Amino acid sequence: MLRTLGRMMLAAVAIAPLTACGKSEPDAPASVLPEKPDVVEEDRLAKEARAAKEAAYRKALDDGTKALAAGDTDAAVAHLKRAAEENPTAGEPHYQIARAHLAKKNDEAALKELTEAVRLDPRHAGAYMERAALYERAGQIDDAGYDYYRVIDLEPDRKTTARAFWLRSSINDRLGKRDLYRHDRDRAMELDPEYRKRVTAGDVRVYNHTETKLKLEFEQFVNPDGSPRTFRPGSYYTIPDDNTRFLLDGDRCMPARSVRFKITTNFGSKTYEASYTKGTTLDIHIYDSDLPSR
């Protein structure tokens, strides 16, 4: 019995040192592990490469725009194509290349570059403006109107936005959308008062505030260019009671600098004059007190 107990105690003493020696330290947290030198170096080289490519893009773009400003379109295109190669996702080089083609009267090449510019940068208002002018010149007025709309939607500069409104107003006039024409012209004049100097006439609009059907005969009508407009003798425009009408020639509004007209009722007639003052309409308001009395 004692001999057995002694052997067990010797075995325990022999095992204990082995267990202590075999105990391992816990792993170090991953956050304190040193980064591999090759990974750090690769990251540094990648950043330097990106910076070098951006610098090359900026220099080529700057050289191209300077050459374009100096009138050297061939050099400008060469620099700008290099800029497009350095940054294939940028729309600006294509916009500037288009401007160079426009300077050389090459509308087809310019249109291609402008389309690429807005594809790469859908918020490039300048490219939309230039492309709208090309579309308009080519007779694609619906496309031109859309591009002017994009400029209005994107451009923060008031004067550029006013110009887009003004140009789109002509598009709407050609499309027969006279209400949109007036809206766009009014907005252009609101944003840039310089456009007010270009407007010398307005669409004649009559407000009949009475309960009487009016017959208006125009004795004198001055067109926007200052020339007179004549009407057949006995020609009348009828305005229903409590109603508003634009004067139409067929289906088109009739703008005027000034008018002299006669109101005729069952009780006689009265003559009045009205002149354009501002905006896009020449408004004539007729009340009961303006009607011929008994």
The 8 nearest C-alpha neighbors of each residue, nearest first, counted from 0:
[[1, 3, 2, 4, 5, 6, 7, 8],
 [2, 0, 4, 3, 5, 6, 7, 8],
 [1, 3, 5, 0, 4, 6, 7, 8],
 [4, 2, 0, 6, 5, 1, 7, 8],
 [5, 3, 1, 7, 6, 2, 0, 8],
 [4, 6, 2, 8, 3, 7, 1, 9],
 [5, 7, 3, 9, 4, 8, 10, 2],
 [8, 6, 10, 4, 5, 9, 11, 3],
 [9, 7, 11, 5, 10, 6, 12, 4],
 [8, 10, 12, 6, 7, 11, 13, 5],
 [9, 11, 13, 7, 8, 12, 14, 6],
 [12, 10, 8, 14, 13, 9, 15, 7],
 [13, 11, 9, 10, 15, 14, 8, 16],
 [12, 14, 10, 11, 15, 9, 16, 17],
 [13, 15, 11, 17, 12, 16, 10, 18],
 [16, 14, 18, 17, 12, 13, 11, 19],
 [17, 15, 19, 18, 14, 20, 13, 12],
 [16, 18, 20, 14, 15, 19, 21, 13],
 [19, 17, 21, 15, 16, 20, 14, 22],
 [20, 18, 16, 21, 17, 22, 15, 14],
 [19, 21, 17, 18, 22, 16, 23, 15],
 [20, 22, 18, 19, 17, 23, 16, 24],
 [21, 23, 19, 20, 18, 24, 17, 25],
 [24, 22, 21, 25, 20, 26, 19, 18],
 [23, 25, 26, 22, 27, 21, 20, 19],
 [26, 24, 27, 23, 28, 22, 29, 21],
 [27, 25, 28, 24, 29, 23, 32, 31],
 [26, 28, 29, 25, 31, 32, 30, 24],
 [29, 27, 30, 31, 26, 32, 25, 33],
 [28, 30, 32, 31, 27, 26, 33, 34],
 [31, 29, 28, 32, 33, 27, 34, 26],
 [30, 32, 29, 28, 33, 27, 34, 26],
 [31, 33, 29, 30, 34, 28, 27, 35],
 [34, 32, 31, 35, 30, 36, 29, 39],
 [35, 33, 36, 32, 39, 38, 37, 31],
 [34, 36, 38, 37, 33, 39, 40, 32],
 [35, 37, 39, 38, 34, 40, 33, 41],
 [36, 38, 40, 35, 39, 41, 34, 42],
 [39, 37, 41, 40, 35, 36, 42, 34],
 [40, 38, 42, 36, 41, 37, 43, 35],
 [39, 41, 37, 43, 38, 42, 44, 36],
 [40, 42, 38, 44, 43, 39, 37, 45],
 [43, 41, 45, 39, 40, 44, 38, 46],
 [44, 42, 40, 46, 45, 41, 47, 39],
 [43, 45, 47, 41, 46, 42, 48, 40],
 [44, 46, 48, 42, 47, 43, 41, 49],
 [47, 45, 49, 43, 48, 44, 50, 42],
 [46, 48, 44, 50, 45, 49, 51, 43],
 [47, 49, 45, 51, 46, 50, 44, 52],
 [50, 48, 52, 46, 51, 47, 53, 45],
 [49, 51, 47, 53, 52, 48, 54, 46],
 [52, 50, 54, 48, 49, 53, 47, 55],
 [51, 53, 55, 49, 54, 50, 48, 56],
 [54, 52, 56, 50, 55, 51, 49, 57],
 [55, 53, 51, 57, 56, 52, 58, 50],
 [54, 56, 52, 58, 53, 57, 59, 51],
 [57, 55, 82, 53, 85, 59, 54, 58],
 [58, 56, 54, 60, 55, 59, 61, 53],
 [57, 59, 61, 55, 60, 56, 62, 54],
 [58, 60, 82, 62, 78, 56, 61, 57],
 [61, 59, 63, 57, 82, 58, 62, 79],
 [60, 62, 58, 64, 63, 59, 57, 65],
 [63, 61, 59, 65, 60, 64, 58, 66],
 [64, 62, 75, 78, 60, 66, 79, 61],
 [63, 65, 67, 61, 66, 62, 68, 60],
 [64, 66, 68, 62, 67, 63, 61, 69],
 [67, 65, 75, 69, 63, 71, 68, 64],
 [66, 68, 64, 70, 75, 69, 65, 72],
 [67, 69, 65, 70, 66, 64, 71, 63],
 [68, 70, 66, 67, 71, 65, 72, 64],
 [71, 69, 67, 68, 72, 66, 102, 75],
 [72, 70, 66, 67, 74, 69, 73, 75],
 [71, 73, 75, 67, 99, 74, 70, 76],
 [74, 72, 76, 75, 71, 77, 99, 66],
 [75, 73, 77, 76, 72, 71, 66, 78],
 [74, 76, 63, 72, 66, 67, 78, 73],
 [75, 77, 79, 73, 74, 78, 96, 80],
 [78, 76, 74, 80, 75, 79, 73, 81],
 [79, 77, 63, 59, 81, 75, 76, 80],
 [78, 80, 82, 76, 63, 81, 92, 77],
 [81, 79, 83, 82, 77, 78, 76, 84],
 [80, 82, 84, 78, 79, 83, 59, 85],
 [81, 83, 56, 79, 59, 85, 80, 84],
 [84, 82, 80, 86, 87, 81, 85, 92],
 [83, 85, 81, 82, 86, 87, 80, 56],
 [84, 86, 82, 56, 83, 52, 81, 87],
 [85, 87, 83, 84, 88, 89, 82, 56],
 [86, 88, 83, 84, 89, 85, 82, 90],
 [87, 89, 86, 119, 90, 83, 120, 85],
 [90, 88, 87, 91, 86, 119, 92, 83],
 [89, 91, 116, 119, 120, 93, 92, 94],
 [90, 92, 94, 93, 89, 95, 116, 120],
 [93, 91, 95, 79, 94, 83, 90, 96],
 [94, 92, 96, 112, 116, 95, 91, 90],
 [95, 93, 91, 97, 92, 96, 113, 116],
 [94, 96, 98, 92, 97, 93, 91, 99],
 [97, 95, 93, 99, 98, 94, 76, 92],
 [98, 96, 109, 100, 94, 112, 95, 99],
 [99, 97, 101, 95, 96, 100, 102, 94],
 [98, 100, 96, 102, 97, 101, 72, 95],
 [101, 99, 103, 97, 105, 109, 102, 98],
 [102, 100, 104, 98, 103, 99, 105, 109],
 [101, 103, 99, 100, 104, 98, 72, 105],
 [102, 104, 100, 101, 105, 99, 72, 106],
 [105, 103, 101, 102, 106, 100, 109, 99],
 [104, 106, 100, 103, 101, 107, 108, 109],
 [107, 105, 109, 108, 104, 110, 101, 100],
 [106, 108, 110, 109, 105, 111, 100, 112],
 [109, 107, 111, 110, 106, 105, 100, 112],
 [108, 110, 97, 106, 112, 100, 111, 107],
 [111, 109, 113, 107, 108, 112, 106, 114],
 [110, 112, 108, 114, 109, 113, 115, 107],
 [113, 111, 115, 93, 109, 97, 114, 110],
 [114, 112, 116, 110, 115, 94, 111, 126],
 [113, 115, 111, 116, 112, 117, 110, 118],
 [114, 116, 118, 112, 113, 117, 119, 111],
 [115, 117, 90, 113, 93, 119, 114, 118],
 [118, 116, 121, 120, 119, 114, 115, 123],
 [119, 117, 115, 116, 120, 121, 114, 90],
 [120, 118, 90, 116, 117, 88, 89, 115],
 [119, 121, 117, 90, 122, 118, 123, 116],
 [122, 120, 117, 123, 118, 119, 116, 124],
 [123, 121, 120, 124, 153, 117, 149, 150],
 [122, 124, 125, 126, 120, 121, 117, 127],
 [125, 123, 150, 127, 126, 122, 154, 153],
 [126, 124, 128, 127, 123, 129, 150, 94],
 [125, 127, 129, 128, 124, 123, 113, 94],
 [126, 128, 130, 124, 146, 125, 129, 131],
 [129, 127, 125, 131, 126, 130, 147, 124],
 [130, 128, 126, 132, 131, 127, 125, 133],
 [129, 131, 133, 127, 132, 128, 126, 134],
 [132, 130, 143, 134, 128, 146, 133, 129],
 [131, 133, 135, 129, 130, 134, 136, 128],
 [134, 132, 130, 136, 131, 135, 137, 129],
 [133, 135, 139, 131, 137, 143, 136, 132],
 [134, 136, 138, 132, 140, 137, 133, 143],
 [137, 135, 133, 134, 138, 132, 139, 140],
 [136, 138, 134, 135, 139, 133, 140, 132],
 [137, 139, 135, 140, 136, 134, 143, 141],
 [140, 138, 134, 135, 142, 137, 141, 143],
 [139, 141, 143, 135, 142, 138, 144, 170],
 [142, 140, 144, 143, 139, 145, 170, 174],
 [143, 141, 145, 140, 144, 139, 134, 146],
 [144, 142, 131, 140, 134, 146, 141, 145],
 [143, 145, 141, 147, 142, 146, 167, 140],
 [144, 146, 148, 142, 143, 147, 141, 149],
 [145, 147, 149, 143, 127, 148, 131, 144],
 [148, 146, 150, 144, 149, 163, 145, 167],
 [147, 149, 145, 151, 146, 150, 152, 144],
 [150, 148, 146, 152, 147, 151, 153, 145],
 [151, 149, 124, 147, 153, 152, 148, 154],
 [152, 150, 148, 160, 149, 153, 154, 163],
 [151, 153, 149, 150, 148, 154, 160, 155],
 [154, 152, 150, 151, 124, 149, 122, 155],
 [153, 155, 150, 156, 151, 124, 160, 152],
 [156, 154, 157, 153, 160, 159, 151, 152],
 [155, 157, 159, 154, 158, 160, 161, 153],
 [158, 156, 160, 159, 190, 161, 155, 191],
 [157, 159, 161, 160, 156, 191, 162, 190],
 [160, 158, 162, 161, 156, 157, 163, 154],
 [159, 161, 163, 157, 151, 162, 158, 154],
 [162, 160, 187, 158, 164, 159, 163, 190],
 [161, 163, 165, 159, 160, 164, 166, 158],
 [162, 164, 160, 166, 161, 165, 147, 167],
 [165, 163, 183, 161, 167, 187, 162, 166],
 [166, 164, 162, 168, 163, 187, 184, 167],
 [167, 165, 163, 168, 169, 164, 162, 170],
 [166, 168, 170, 164, 169, 165, 144, 163],
 [167, 169, 180, 171, 183, 165, 166, 170],
 [170, 168, 172, 167, 171, 166, 173, 180],
 [171, 169, 167, 173, 168, 172, 144, 174],
 [172, 170, 174, 176, 168, 180, 173, 169],
 [171, 173, 169, 175, 174, 170, 177, 180],
 [174, 172, 170, 175, 171, 169, 176, 140],
 [173, 175, 171, 172, 176, 170, 140, 177],
 [174, 176, 172, 173, 177, 171, 251, 180],
 [177, 175, 171, 174, 179, 172, 178, 180],
 [176, 178, 180, 179, 172, 175, 181, 171],
 [177, 179, 181, 180, 176, 182, 171, 172],
 [180, 178, 182, 181, 177, 176, 183, 171],
 [181, 179, 168, 177, 171, 183, 178, 172],
 [180, 182, 184, 178, 179, 183, 279, 185],
 [183, 181, 179, 185, 180, 184, 186, 178],
 [182, 184, 164, 186, 168, 180, 185, 181],
 [185, 183, 187, 181, 186, 165, 182, 168],
 [184, 186, 182, 188, 183, 187, 278, 181],
 [187, 185, 189, 183, 184, 188, 190, 182],
 [188, 186, 161, 184, 190, 164, 189, 165],
 [189, 187, 192, 194, 191, 185, 186, 195],
 [188, 190, 186, 187, 191, 185, 192, 161],
 [191, 189, 187, 188, 161, 157, 186, 192],
 [190, 192, 188, 193, 189, 158, 187, 161],
 [193, 191, 188, 194, 195, 189, 190, 196],
 [194, 192, 191, 195, 196, 188, 197, 190],
 [193, 195, 188, 196, 192, 197, 191, 187],
 [196, 194, 197, 193, 198, 192, 188, 277],
 [195, 197, 194, 198, 193, 199, 192, 188],
 [198, 196, 195, 194, 199, 193, 200, 188],
 [197, 199, 195, 196, 200, 194, 279, 201],
 [200, 198, 223, 256, 197, 201, 275, 196],
 [201, 199, 256, 255, 223, 275, 198, 254],
 [200, 202, 280, 279, 281, 254, 255, 203],
 [201, 203, 254, 280, 253, 281, 252, 204],
 [202, 204, 281, 254, 246, 245, 280, 282],
 [205, 203, 245, 282, 244, 281, 283, 246],
 [204, 206, 283, 244, 243, 282, 284, 245],
 [207, 205, 243, 284, 208, 283, 285, 242],
 [206, 208, 241, 242, 285, 209, 243, 240],
 [207, 209, 241, 286, 285, 206, 242, 210],
 [210, 208, 211, 287, 241, 286, 207, 240],
 [209, 211, 240, 241, 212, 208, 207, 287],
 [212, 210, 240, 209, 213, 239, 241, 207],
 [211, 213, 239, 240, 238, 210, 214, 237],
 [214, 212, 238, 237, 211, 215, 239, 264],
 [213, 215, 237, 263, 236, 235, 262, 238],
 [216, 214, 262, 236, 235, 261, 213, 237],
 [215, 217, 235, 261, 260, 234, 218, 236],
 [218, 216, 260, 219, 259, 261, 215, 220],
 [217, 219, 260, 259, 216, 220, 261, 258],
 [220, 218, 259, 258, 217, 221, 260, 228],
 [219, 221, 258, 228, 227, 257, 222, 259],
 [222, 220, 227, 257, 256, 255, 225, 226],
 [221, 223, 255, 225, 226, 224, 256, 227],
 [224, 222, 200, 255, 225, 256, 199, 254],
 [225, 223, 222, 226, 221, 199, 256, 200],
 [226, 224, 222, 223, 221, 227, 256, 255],
 [225, 227, 222, 224, 221, 228, 223, 220],
 [228, 226, 221, 220, 222, 229, 225, 219],
 [229, 227, 220, 221, 222, 226, 230, 219],
 [228, 230, 227, 231, 220, 219, 218, 217],
 [231, 229, 232, 234, 228, 217, 218, 233],
 [230, 232, 234, 233, 229, 235, 217, 216],
 [233, 231, 234, 230, 235, 216, 229, 218],
 [232, 234, 231, 235, 216, 230, 217, 236],
 [235, 233, 232, 231, 216, 230, 236, 217],
 [236, 234, 216, 215, 214, 237, 233, 217],
 [235, 237, 215, 214, 238, 216, 234, 246],
 [236, 238, 214, 213, 235, 215, 239, 212],
 [237, 239, 213, 212, 236, 214, 240, 244],
 [240, 238, 212, 242, 213, 237, 241, 211],
 [239, 241, 212, 210, 211, 242, 209, 207],
 [242, 240, 208, 207, 209, 210, 239, 243],
 [241, 243, 207, 240, 239, 206, 244, 238],
 [244, 242, 206, 205, 207, 245, 204, 241],
 [245, 243, 205, 204, 246, 242, 206, 238],
 [244, 246, 204, 203, 247, 205, 252, 202],
 [247, 245, 203, 253, 252, 204, 244, 248],
 [248, 246, 252, 251, 253, 249, 250, 245],
 [249, 247, 251, 250, 252, 253, 246, 245],
 [248, 250, 247, 251, 252, 246, 253, 245],
 [249, 251, 248, 247, 252, 175, 246, 253],
 [252, 250, 247, 248, 249, 253, 175, 177],
 [253, 251, 247, 246, 202, 248, 254, 245],
 [252, 254, 202, 247, 246, 203, 248, 251],
 [255, 202, 253, 201, 203, 200, 252, 223],
 [256, 254, 222, 200, 223, 257, 221, 201],
 [257, 255, 200, 275, 221, 223, 222, 274],
 [256, 258, 274, 221, 255, 273, 275, 220],
 [259, 257, 220, 219, 273, 272, 260, 221],
 [258, 260, 272, 219, 218, 271, 217, 273],
 [261, 259, 217, 218, 216, 271, 270, 258],
 [260, 262, 270, 216, 269, 215, 271, 217],
 [263, 261, 215, 269, 268, 214, 270, 260],
 [262, 264, 268, 214, 267, 261, 215, 269],
 [265, 263, 266, 267, 268, 262, 291, 213],
 [264, 266, 267, 263, 268, 291, 293, 292],
 [267, 265, 264, 293, 291, 292, 268, 263],
 [266, 268, 264, 291, 265, 263, 269, 292],
 [269, 267, 263, 262, 291, 264, 261, 270],
 [268, 270, 262, 261, 291, 263, 271, 290],
 [271, 269, 261, 260, 262, 268, 259, 272],
 [272, 270, 260, 259, 261, 269, 273, 262],
 [271, 273, 259, 258, 260, 274, 270, 257],
 [272, 274, 258, 257, 259, 271, 283, 275],
 [275, 273, 257, 256, 276, 258, 281, 272],
 [274, 276, 281, 256, 200, 257, 201, 277],
 [275, 277, 274, 281, 278, 200, 199, 201],
 [278, 276, 275, 279, 280, 195, 201, 281],
 [277, 279, 280, 185, 201, 276, 195, 188],
 [278, 280, 201, 181, 202, 277, 185, 200],
 [281, 279, 201, 202, 282, 278, 203, 204],
 [280, 282, 203, 201, 275, 202, 204, 283],
 [283, 281, 204, 280, 205, 203, 284, 206],
 [282, 284, 205, 206, 204, 285, 281, 273],
 [285, 283, 206, 205, 207, 282, 286, 208],
 [284, 286, 207, 208, 206, 289, 283, 287],
 [285, 287, 208, 288, 289, 209, 284, 207],
 [286, 288, 289, 209, 290, 285, 208, 210],
 [287, 289, 286, 290, 285, 291, 292, 209],
 [290, 288, 287, 286, 285, 291, 269, 262],
 [289, 291, 287, 288, 292, 262, 269, 286],
 [292, 290, 268, 267, 266, 269, 289, 264],
 [293, 291, 266, 290, 267, 288, 289, 268],
 [292, 266, 291, 267, 265, 290, 264, 268]]
